[in-house]
């Protein structure tokens, strides 16, 4: 929950909160898309991960555009 982008020194990191009672072994999948696009794209390095963050810098490098990201547990 509460997935947010943070941008520092042109690095765009997606972070999210997990529930306190999250089951052991829970993994996360991250997807992203550019505003106006219909298809969500998988961030391959952030599939089946256990950490609550994903670096989307290369996928969101055009600062003139707007991006969405989502996380699935």
Buried (B, 14 or more C-beta within 10 A) or exposed (E): EEBEBEEEEEEBBBBBEBEEEEEEEEEBBBBBBBEEEEEEEEBEEBBEBEEBBBBBEEBBEEEEEEBBBEBEE
